Amino acid sequence: MSLDREYQSDYVTLPSEAIPDIRKALSHGLWALVEVIRVRDEADGARGMGEAWPDDGVPIIPAQNSAESLAPIASALLWLDRVAELTKETPR
């Protein structure tokens, strides 16, 4: 089902009860990405010392570098913080 243009918006409405689950999912993704970066750093260090490390034993990251991979998750968490602040400021 497609929405008519008049009903389309740049905003999404979520129940406030969903925020903790979204935060938890983002946190798990962040943790997993940090582990990938840790393994990559370990492989780079080992290779730098002349140790063999198989190419298929080094995980890939979803962007060109660690910062580009981590930035969207950090940004999303900051947005959730802002939503939480606005929710507290808005009288019900």
N, C-alpha and C positions, 0 to 999 in steps of 0.2 A: 504494500500500500504506500503510495507516495503522498506527501503532504502538498497541499496547495501552497503557492508562494506566500500568500498572506499569513500562513500559519508557521512558516519557517522563522527561526530565530538563531541568533548567535549564542544564546544561552541554553543551558541544560538545567532542568529542575530535578533535584534528587532529594529523597527524604533524608533528614539529618541522621537518621539511624544508619544510613549507608556509609557515612563518613569514616567510622572506625574500621569497617571492612576494607574500604578503599585504601586507607592509610596502612593497614596491615598488609595488603597485597603489594603496595608500593615498597614497603619496608622489606618484605621478602625478596622482591626483585632487586632492591638495592643491595641486600646482603649477598645474593647470588652473584651479582655483577662484581662486587668487591672481591669475592672468592675467585672469580675468573681473572681479575686483574692481578691478584696475589699469585696465582699459578703462573700467569704469563711473566710476571717479574721474576719468579723463581727460575723459570726456564731461561730467561734472558741472562740471569746471573750465572747459572750453570754453564750455559753455552759460552759466556764470556770467560769462564775459567777452563774452557776446553773440554767440558764434559758433554757427552752425547745426550741429546734430548730429542726424541722422535717428533717430527712435525705434527703427526696426528695426536700427539699427547699435549699439545698446546692449544687451549681453547681460543676461539675467536671472540672479538668484542663487536657489538653491533654498530660501531662508528669508527672513525679514523683513529681515535685515541681515547684514553680513559676519561678525560674531561668531557668530551662530546658525548660519551656514553652515560656519564653520571648526571650531567646537567638537566636533562628532561625529568629525571626522577626527583631531583632536588627541587626543580621548579614546581612540579606537581604537588609535592609535600608543602611547599610554601603557599600555593593556592589554597590547599586545604586549611592551612593555618589562618589564612585571610578569611575564608568562609566561616571558620569557627569564631573569629573575632567579630565579624558582621552579625552572626547569629546572636552573640552575647549583647551586642549594641542595639539590636532591633527589639523594641517592646512587643510583647505578644498579647 
